[in-house]
Amino acid sequence: MKSIEENGVWFLSNNPENKVYGRLTFSTDEPPKLYLIGPLQEVQCGDRIPHTF
C-alpha cells in the first residue's frame, strides 16, 4: 500500500459549523496522523478529554 497525504477541511459531526483546515497522513510504516491548523473544539481547564474514537 502506498503512503497517502491529503489536505482537507475537518470537523466534528456534532459541530459541523466549526471547520478546521489540516492534513491527513497515512503510511504502512506509521499510524495515521491528522495535523490541524486550529482546534476542533474549545477545551477548558479541568475538562476531560475523551479517549474513545
N, C-alpha and C positions, 0 to 999 in steps of 0.2 A: 504494500500500500504506500502511496506517495504522501509526502507532507502537504498540509493544507494551511494556508494563511488567508483569512478573509476579513476585510474591513466591513463594518456594518453599523447599524443603529440597533441598540439593545434596550429592552425594557422588561419590567416585571409584569406578569399577567394581571396582577391586582392593581397596577398603576400604569396603564399604557400611555398616559399623557406625558410621563417623565421619560423621555428618550435620551439615551447617552451613546455617544459615538465610541467605538472601540475596535479591537482586533481580536479575532479568534485564531489560535494556532493549534495544530494537531500534527503529531508525527508518531510513528511506530515506536520511537525511542523514548518518548516522554508523554506524560498525561496531557490532556487538553488544557489550554490556558486561555483566559479571557482578560485582556488588558483594556481597561476602561478609562476614558477621559472624563472623569466626574463620577459622582455617586449615583447608584440606582435608587437609594433611599437614604433619608436622613437618619443618623444614629445618634441618640442622646447618651450622655454619660449614664451608666448604670443599666442601659438597655442590654438585654441578652441577644446575642447573635445566634439565630437558629442554625443547627448543624445538619438539618435534613435537606435534601435536594430533590 
